[in-house]
Amino acid sequence: MLYLIGLGLNKEGISKEGLEIAKRCKQLYLENYTVDFPYSLRELEEIIEKDIAPADRAFVEGLSFVDEAKKKDVALLIYGSPLTATTHITIMDECKKSDIKVRVIYSASILDAVAETGLQLYKFGKITSMPAWKPSFTPTSFMEFVKENQSINAHSLILIDIGLNFEDALEQLKKSAEEHKIKIKKIVLCQSLGTNKKRIFYRTLEELKEFDGVRKPYCIIIPGKLHFVEEEILESFN
């Protein structure tokens, strides 16, 4: 059987059910390519009390562990909640096609944690991701989602590509907004939500240029039209 187990947002975020299942599985893999973890693999192994094999994108998309699950209990450990990435839904579909039992163990995700900003979850629009730029690859299409969200006064959650430093992300955001003619007054910066290192800031892009040492993982929110209660709570993070 294959288990997709959510780890939550910190090293102790795995549920009691998820922990019990992980401990009895014969093989554990850690999906490690979608987020900058706020803890080490070793720390997670100490919590679960078992060895865990790291699994990169090629391994996960190769689906060899699905075949393993035909003969023994296998778990893929996933930061946050298991089904926030489309790859993981594909895994479930592959299991069904191969007649392999699969079970999802949910946990908290960034989609829950951003509510701590005071922004109302039902007012968020489409979620988008900011990829890390390379010399020959500087995509700005993620801002089209922001533009679409702004057209309906919705908030925009921007998830950040693994390994992308905040200073570079801020510069990419500024250039992308200029290219798509989007005016950004203030953004919400969320650092390590769900951990004891969590911080929330509500600042202009210029003010955020002075920030140094932003911890990963972090995300950015471009607020849409604010209710007065949302605005009051956001201003408390100044």
Residue pairs with C-beta under 8 A, 6 or more apart in sequence:
1 69
1 73
1 74
1 100
1 101
1 102
1 103
2 65
2 66
2 69
2 74
2 75
2 76
2 91
2 95
2 100
2 101
2 102
2 103
3 21
3 22
3 25
3 73
3 74
3 75
3 76
3 102
3 103
3 104
3 105
4 75
4 76
4 78
4 82
4 83
4 88
4 91
4 92
4 102
4 103
4 104
4 105
5 14
5 18
5 21
5 22
5 75
5 76
5 77
5 78
5 82
5 105
5 107
6 14
6 15
6 18
6 78
6 79
6 80
6 81
6 82
6 104
6 105
6 106
6 107
6 108
6 109
7 13
7 14
7 18
7 44
7 77
7 78
7 79
7 80
7 107
8 14
8 15
8 80
8 107
8 108
8 194
9 38
9 79
9 80
9 108
9 109
9 110
9 113
9 193
9 194
9 195
10 38
10 39
10 194
10 195
10 196
11 38
11 39
11 43
11 44
11 47
12 47
13 107
13 108
13 194
14 22
14 47
14 48
14 77
14 107
15 105
15 106
15 107
17 105
18 105
18 107
19 47
19 48
21 75
21 105
22 28
22 48
22 50
22 75
22 77
23 48
23 49
23 50
24 73
25 50
25 72
25 73
25 74
25 75
26 72
26 73
26 74
27 53
27 65
27 68
27 72
27 73
27 74
27 75
28 48
28 50
28 51
28 52
28 53
28 74
28 75
28 77
29 52
29 53
29 54
29 55
29 59
29 60
29 65
29 74
29 75
29 76
29 77
30 41
30 44
30 52
30 53
30 54
30 55
30 76
30 77
31 55
31 60
31 76
31 77
31 78
31 79
31 88
32 41
32 54
32 55
32 56
33 55
33 56
33 57
33 60
33 162
34 78
34 79
34 85
34 162
35 79
35 80
35 162
35 217
36 162
36 163
36 216
36 217
37 79
37 217
38 192
38 195
38 197
38 215
38 216
38 217
41 52
41 54
44 52
44 77
45 51
45 52
52 77
55 65
55 76
59 65
60 76
60 87
60 91
61 87
63 91
63 94
65 74
65 76
66 91
66 94
66 95
66 98
66 100
67 98
68 74
69 95
69 100
69 101
69 102
70 98
70 100
76 82
76 88
76 91
78 85
78 88
80 107
80 108
80 109
80 110
80 111
81 106
81 107
81 108
81 109
81 111
81 112
82 88
82 104
82 105
82 106
82 107
83 89
83 92
83 104
83 106
84 109
84 110
84 111
91 102
92 102
92 104
95 101
95 102
96 102
108 194
110 157
110 159
110 190
110 193
110 194
110 217
110 219
111 121
111 127
111 157
113 190
113 193
113 194
114 121
114 124
114 157
114 190
114 193
114 219
114 221
115 121
116 190
116 193
116 198
116 200
117 188
117 190
117 200
117 202
117 221
117 233
117 234
117 237
118 229
118 230
118 232
118 233
118 234
118 236
119 155
119 188
119 221
119 223
119 230
119 234
120 227
120 230
123 153
123 154
123 155
123 224
123 227
123 230
124 149
124 154
124 155
124 156
124 157
125 145
125 148
125 149
125 152
125 154
125 155
125 156
125 224
126 145
126 148
126 149
126 156
127 145
127 157
127 158
127 159
128 142
128 145
128 146
128 156
128 157
128 158
128 159
129 142
129 158
129 159
129 160
129 161
130 142
130 158
130 159
130 160
130 161
130 164
130 169
130 172
130 173
130 176
130 220
131 137
131 139
131 142
131 161
131 164
132 161
132 162
132 163
132 164
132 168
133 139
133 168
133 172
138 172
138 175
140 172
140 175
140 176
140 179
140 180
142 158
142 176
143 176
143 177
143 179
143 180
143 182
144 180
145 156
146 156
146 158
146 177
146 180
146 182
146 222
147 180
147 182
149 155
149 156
149 222
149 224
150 156
150 182
150 222
150 224
152 224
153 224
153 225
154 224
155 221
155 222
155 223
155 224
156 221
156 222
156 224
157 219
157 220
157 221
158 173
158 219
158 220
158 221
158 222
159 219
160 169
160 217
160 218
160 219
160 220
164 172
165 214
166 189
166 211
166 214
166 218
169 220
170 205
170 208
170 209
173 184
173 187
173 205
173 220
174 184
174 205
177 183
177 184
184 205
184 222
185 204
186 202
186 203
186 204
186 223
186 234
187 202
187 203
187 204
187 205
187 208
187 220
187 221
187 222
187 223
188 200
188 201
188 202
188 220
188 221
188 222
188 223
188 234
188 237
189 199
189 200
189 201
189 202
189 203
189 208
189 211
189 214
189 218
189 220
190 198
190 199
190 200
190 218
190 219
190 220
190 221
191 197
191 198
191 199
191 200
191 201
191 214
191 215
191 218
192 198
192 199
192 215
192 216
192 217
192 218
193 200
193 219
197 215
199 215
200 237
201 208
201 211
201 237
201 238
202 234
202 235
202 237
202 238
203 211
203 238
223 230
223 234
226 234
